[in-house]
């Protein structure tokens, strides 16, 4: 390219990106650099020598141009450079500040920059400051934008309204002010997870936005999350036609764990949808048991092998279910499959097979591996790695066109042919991971033929109705209130199932109450229940909910209850008091279920109750540790 032309283009780019005065000398070209050339290789089957990199190069240069604005006064400089593949553009060792590339031709599809993850006061708002660059509005292929827990100030740039492909927008936990631009407010009709509000992730000295306009109303900690099991917080409820509506209520404060666990993603279950905070952040080696509380020995044996190795596995016979750990819909479906098959669920991340999962495959050599979701969720390259790690396993994919169809495919996988005994179908809103976890526990508990179906809030999805018609349906159990599964959907389920089928609903005032109601249904009369195990998980962490459902499914007389991170839910405490468990297993680290919650569990439980914790360095490690426990024969 002639030098004059290059200069003119660079000046033009600087002007378009809204970065102030022309900065041609400061914005390097990405053409032919390591940042993008990896996408010309055959390491990913989607790309090759003829891949069109025009859009990716433009995105690369846009981000490099905005980099200085994003870094601001932060303490962890972004590592973005032309000398590093964009696959490695992360700002910390755990990849919590990252750029995601997807599609073909490749484009930047996600930008996720979190505040400091340490457990001190710097966790909130301690990384980036200044104004959000208007240049980000030029990332036209972006589907996921998360800039939370920083010290961003000023207004929200109206240019973000140009992100027409966006399905997740999180800007909370900052110091933003002013009225939200109309262009950004207009995104609410298409963005499934719109969290542009003034709440805190927890109480304390965190930054707080002071925004007006189309901001969620309610208490300081209100979370406009997903479809709740009934109608917890002000939340976006996504119907079958993807038109969000706001459901107001006054319950549920999600505490520390912030995720898109239950969010109605516009992208379907095949997509990689990152959660904002890991299910836990325990240090390696702290992931086994807290030890028996209340002076008793544990009645619930947790496998003491690490995520990296172990003996005593039930080799060659198990079922392992693999899902994208950042897709709440797929996590829910995977937990259902694992629960029904008496197997374990493990997670892959961003198109890679974690080392812990690879080692588990080599140790357990499972008879079958079920991969949930299409190649966009779990790539063919990852499936090849699974086959290499466990060459004797039958590996097959369970997927459909969207989360509802994938859940229906999983139901057929579990049930087999139509012939056989009567079937119980548990129907949950496919955009509520909390309800999917409850549904998995309910379906696994009966021991007979049972499966979970997903639907939207307003109407029963046809993929689900088809199974109700085809199979000999004896019972339909709806999870959640009418905000989750509407009265119209209930009537459609009755009609599809036929007059011979009973229809009931398991619900509560919020997700923790719904989980408690399901636990009571599973465990039965407290007077006759004995040897009960309760599995406690943060109801706002889809990854932990999925692990908890699989654990409970392979444990006799077990049920799952939900809690928030910092306070034991009253619903969970009531179940503990009623059933007097002999053992309690806590899923997730101390950022998911705090020591204060553990102490409250110990205080509520009888003397001698064994209390254990299964957690890992991140959600993939936690799932591996739980899987080893399951495969060791419980």
N, C-alpha and C positions, 0 to 999 in steps of 0.2 A: 504494500500500500504506500503511495507517495506520502512523504512527510507532511506536506501541507494538508492533504486530505485527512490524515490521522489527527492532526491538530484540530481541524475544524470539527470533526466528529467528537473529539474529546470535549471541546468547549460546549458543543450542543448538548452532549449527554449531561454535563454538569448543570446546565440551565434547566433541562427537563426534570432532573432528579430533585430540584428544589434544594440544592446544597449551598445556595448563596452565590458568591462570586465564582466565575469559572475556575476550576481547579484541574486543568488538563494535566499539569505536571504531577499531580498528586494521585491520580486515578489510573493505575496501570491497566494495560490491556490483558485480557484473559486468553486471547486467541493463541493457540498452540502451547499453552502452559499446562503444568501438572494439575492445575485446578480442574480442568475440563477434559484433558486427553484420555483419562481413564475410561471415559464413556465411549471411546472409539475402540476399546478392546472387546474381546469375546468373553471376558470373565462373567459378564451378566448377559444372559441369552437374549435380552431385549435389545442390546446395543451391539454395534460392530463398526467396521471401518467406514461405512457409509452413513453413520448416524448424523443427523442434522443437529449441530451444536449451536446454531444461531441464537436461539432463545436462551439457552443456558449461559452462553458467553455474555449476553446482555444482562442476565440476572447476576452473574458473577461480578461484572463490573459495577453494577448498581450497588451491590452489597459492599464491595470494597470502597466505593465512593462514600457510602453512608457509615462506614466503620468507625471513623473518628467521632461522629456524632453519637453512635451507640455506646462507645466505650466511656465517653464523658469522664467522670471522676472515679470510675470503677476501679476496683482493686485487682480484678482478674481480666487482663486484656484479652480480647478475642484473638484467636490464632488464625484468622482468615488471611490467606495470602495466595498468590499465584503459584507458589512453590509447593502447595499442599492440595491434594485432591479434595474437592468439595465434600466427598464422603467423610473426610476427617475434620471438617470445619466445626469443631466443638471447642468450648472454652474451658472445660474442666475434664478431669480424668474419667468421670463417669458419663460424659456425653450429655450433661444436662443443659448445655448451651449449644444448640445445634441447628444446622441447616439440613433440611431433608430434600432430596432430589428424587423425582419420580416422573412417570409418564414416558412416552416415546413419540416424538423427540423429547429428551429429558429437559425438565425445567425445575426451578426451585418451587417446591410445593408446600414446604413447612418451614417456619422460623420460630424456634422455641428458645427463649432466653429467660432463665429464672434468676431470682435473687439468690444470695448466698445460702447454701443448704446447711450450714453449721447450726448447731443447736443453741447458740447464744443469741443475744439481741440482734446481732448482725444478720441473722436469718431473714429478717424483714427489712426490705428496702436498702440493703447494704451494698449494691453492686453498681448499677448504672444510674446516671442522673442526666439532667438536661431535658430537652424536648424530644419527643418521638419524631424521628426523621420523616418528613413528608415523602421522601424518596421511596419509602416502602410501598406506597401506593402503586409503584411501577412494577411490582412483582405480580403480574397479572394472572399467573398460574397458581398463586398461593391459595391453599385450602385451609391452612392451619397457622394461626398467628397467636403466639402466647408471649406476652411481655409482662410478667407479674412479679410482685415482691421486690420492686426497685424503688428508686426515688425520682422517677420521671415527673416532670412538672410541666406547667403550661397546659395548653389545650390539646385536644385530639385533632390531628390534621385531617381536614376534609378529604384529602387524597386517599385515605384508607377506604373511602366509599367506592373507589374504583376497583376494589378487589371482589369482583363479581363471582368468583369461584369459591369464595371463602365459605367454610362450614363451621369453623371454630374461631372465635375471637375472644381472648381473655386479656384484659388490661387492668384488672383489679390489684389492690395492694400497692398503689403508687401514690403520687401527690398531684394527680391531674386535676385541673380546675376548668370552670367555664361550662358552657352548654355544649352537649354532644352535637356535632354537626348533623344537619339533616341528611347529608349523604351517607353518614355512618348509621344513623337511625334507620334509614331505608333498608339496610342490610338485614334487619331483624326478620323480614319476611322470608329470607332465604338461608340465613345463618342458623343452623340448628342449635349451636351452643354459644349464645351471645352473653358474655359476662363483662359488660362494661358498666360497672356499678361502683358503689362507695363502701362496700363491705370490707372487713378485715378477714384474714384467714383464721385468726384467733385473737383473743384479747391480749392487751399488752401495749407495747410502744411502737407498733407497726405503723407504716405509712398508710394514709387513707386518702382516696380521691374525694374531691368535693365537686362532683359533677351535677349538672342539671339537664333537663330534657328527658330523653327516653331511657332513663335509668331505672333499674328495678327498685321498687319501694319495699318498705318493711323494716325490720330491726337492723341494727348495725351489722349483724352477722348473717343476715339472710343470704341464701345462696340460690340464685336462679338456675338450678341445676336441671335435672332431667325430670321425666315423668317419675313421680314418687309412687310408692306402693299404694298410697292413697292421695293425700294432698298436703305434703309437708310444707316446704318453703315455697315462696313465689318462684315458680319454675316454668320453663318452656316445655309445653306438652306438644309433641309432634304427632299429628294425625297421619292417616294414610296418604293424604294428599300433600304432605310436607308443608302444611301451613301452620306455623306455630301459633298457639294461643297461650295467654298467661293465666295460670291457675293460682289464685291467691290463697294463702292460709297462714298459719302463725306458728307452726311447729318447726322442729329440726334445726339445730345449729351444728354445722358439720365440723367444727373444731379445726384441727390441723390438716387433716388429709384433704387435699383438694385434688380432684381428678375429674376427668370426663367419664367417670365410671358409668353414669346412667344417662349420658347425654344423648339426645336424639341426633346422632351424626347424620348429616345429609349424605355423606359417603356411606356406602353399605358396609357389611361386615368384612368384605375383602380388603378394606383399606387399612393402612397403618395409622391409627389414631393415638398419639401419645397421651398418656396421663401426665398431669402436672407434677405430682409428687409421688415418689415411689411408695410402694406399700410399706416399706420400712427402709431404714438406713443403718442397720446394725453393722458393726465392724465384724470382719471375718473372725470366726471362732467363738462368737457369742450367740450362736444360733440354736443351741439345743434347749435344755430345760432351765427354767428358773429354779427348779427343784420343788419338792413337795412343800406346800404351805400347811399351816394349821397342824403341824406336828405329825403328819401322816406320810406314809409312803405312797407313791403314785400308783393309782390303779390303771393308768393309761401309759403304756410303754412307748415312749418316743424313741425312734431309731437314733442311736448316738453317732452313727457314721456321718462324716462331713459330706458336703455337697460334692466333694471331689473324689470320693472313693468309698468303699464299704464292702462288707461281707454279709452273708446271711440273706441276700436277696433271693426272692423266689424266681430263679433264673429260667428263662425260656417259656414262661407260661402267661406272663402278665399282659395287660393291655395298657399302652401308654397313649395319651391323647395330647396332641401338640397344637397349640394355638398361638396367634400373635398376642403377646401379653399386653399390648397397648390398644387392642380392639375390644371394648367391653362386650359387644354383641358376641364375638367369637369366644371370649372367655366364658360367657354364660353358656353357650352351646357346648363348649368343651367340658365344662364342669358337669353338665347333664350327662354327656356320653361317659365320662369317667365314672360318675356315680352309678350309672346303670350297668356298666361293664365291670364294676368292682376294680377299676384301674385307677390310674393317677393322671393328673394333668400337669404338663410342663409348658413353659412359655419360650417362644423365640422373640428376638428383638431386632427390629429394623433390618429384616432380611438376613440375619446371621443366626447360626446355631450356637448358643452359648456353650462355653467349654464344659460347664457343669452338666448340661443336658447331654452333651456328647459322651462324657464319661459315664453318666448314668445308663445311657443306651448300651455302651460297651460292657458295663457290669451286669445289667439285667437281661440283655438280649431278649427283649419282650417278644412274645409270640406275634403280636400285631401292634402296629402304630397307626393311629387314626389322625390324619392331619385335617384340621378344621379350617375351612376357608379356601379361596382360590389362590392362584399364584401371586396376586397382588398382596395377599396377606402373608402367606408362607411360600416363598419363591421355589421354583423348581430346583434351584441350586441348593437350597436348604434341604429339600426332600432328598436330593442326591447324597448330601452329607449324612442324613439320617440312615440311608441305606448302607452307606459305607461304615458307619459306626456300629450298626447292628445288622450284618449281612443276612442273617437268617430270619429276620422279621418280615411279615407281610405288611407292606406299607401302602395305605390307600387314602385317598382324599375324600372328605365329606364336605360338600359345598353346594351352593346354589346361587342364583342371581339375587343377592341381597340376604340380609340377616334372617328374614322370615323363611325364605326358601332354604337357606342353610339349616335352620332349625328343623324344618320339615324333613330334609334329607337325613339329619341326625336321628330323627324319630323313626324313620324307616330303617335306618341302620340298627337301632336298638330293638325294634319290634320284629324285624324279619317279615315273613309273609303275612298276609291277611289272616290266613287260617290259624286257629288257636283259640286260646281263652279270651275272655273279655278284657278290654283295655281301659285303663284310666289315663285320660289326657289332662295334663296340667297346663293351663293357658296363662301366659304372662305377657306383659307389654314388652316387646322386643327392644324398646329404647330405655328400659330400666334395668340396669345390671343388678340392683338390689333385689328386684322381684325375680329376676332370672335365677339368682342364687337360692331364693326361697323355693322357687319351682323345682330346682334340681334336687333339693333336700326332700321335698314332698314326693317327687317321682321315685326317688331311690328308696324311700322308707318302706313302701308297701310290700316289696318282694315279688309282686306279680308283674303282669305286663303293664308297663306305664311308660309314658313319654311326655316331653315338654314341647309345646307349640308356642310360637310367638305371634303377636298381632300388634296392630297399632291401637291407639286409644279409642278411636271413634267407630271402627268397624272391624269385624273379623276378617282377617286376610284370607283370600281364597285358597292359598297353599295350605293353610291350617284347616279350613273348612273341609277341604278335600279328604284329609286324613280322617276327620270325624265321620265322614260319610262312608269311607272305604272300609275302615276297621270296625270290628264289633265293639263299639263304644259302650261301656257300662257306666262310666262316671266321667264328668268334666268338673275340674276344680279350677276356678278362676282365682288368680293371685292379685290382690290389690283392690282398691275401691273403684268407683265409677270414673274417677279421673285417670286411672290407669287402664282399665278395661271397661268400656262404657256399657250402659244398659242395653244399647242397641247391639253391641258385640255379643253380650250375653244371650240375647234373644236369637241372634244368628247361630250361636253355638248350640243352643237348644234345638233349633230346627235342623241343623246339620247332623247332630248326634242322634236324633230320633227320640221318640217317646220313651223308649226303654231305658234311656240314660238319665241318671240323676245329675243335677247341676248344683254346685255349691260355690261359695266364695270364701276365701281366707283373706282377711283384711284387718287393718288397724288404722289408727290415726296418722301414722307415719311409717317409715320403713322399719324402725326398730320394733314397733308394735305389731306390724305385719309378720316380721320374723318370729316374734314371740308367739303369735297366734299359730303359726305353722309348727313351731316347736311343740306346743301343747297338742296339736293334732297328731304329730308323729309319736309323741311319747305316751299319750293317753292319760288315763286317770292317775294323778299323782299317788293316790293311796295304794295302787297296785303296781306302780313303776318301781323298779329296783335296779341298782347298778348303773345308773344313768351317767353318761358322759355328755357334757356340753362343750361345744366348740364355739369360741368367742372370736368374732372378727369385726373389723371396722366396716360398718355398713356403707361407707363412702369410698371404699377401695375395692373395685371390681376384681382386681387380681387376687386379693386376700379372700374375698367372698367365694371365688371359684375354688380356691384351695380348700377352704373350710367345708364346702359342700362335698367335695371328694373325700375328705377325711371322715366326715360324719357318715358317709355312705358305707364305709368299710368297717365301721365300729358298731358293735351291738348296742342297742338302746341309746343311740346318740342323736343329738339335734343341734342345729346351729342357731345362735342368737347374735344379734348385732349390738354394737355399742359405738359411741363416738370416741375420739382419740383421748380426750382428757378427762371425761366423766363417764362412769358406768351408767348406762341408760337404765331408767327405772323399770322398763319392760324386761330387760335382761336380768336385773336384780330380782324381780318378782318371780321369774322362771327358776332362778337359782334357789330362792326361798321355798318355792312349791315342791321342787323335785329333789332337793338335797343331793346333788350329784356326788358320786364317789370320785370323779375326776373332771378336770376342766383343762382343755387345751386352748391356748391363746395363739392365734395365727397373726404373724407380723411383728415387727420390731416396736420399739418404744415410741416412735413417732406415729405409729398406727394405733397401738393400744399402749397407753402410758403405764408406768409403774404405779401411778395413782389408781388407775383402773384395775390393775392386777391386785393391788392391796384391797380395793373395794370388793373384788370378787372373793378374795380370801376371807374378808369380814362377813360376807353374806353366806358363804358356804359353810357346811358343818365342819367341825373339827375332824381332821384326818383326811379331808379332801385333797387329792393330789392335783397340783396346779403346774402345768407345763407350758412352755412357749416354743413354738417352731418359727424361726425367723432366719433371714439371711441378709446378705449384703444389699440385695435389691429384690425385686419381685421375681426375677427368674431364679435366683438362688433360693429364695423362700420356697418356691414351688418344687425345686429339686429336692430340698430337704424333706418336705412333706411327702414327695413321691417315694423317697427311700424308706421312709417310715411305712408307707402303705405296702410297698413291695417286699418289705421285710416280714410281712405277714401280720402286721398290726400287733 
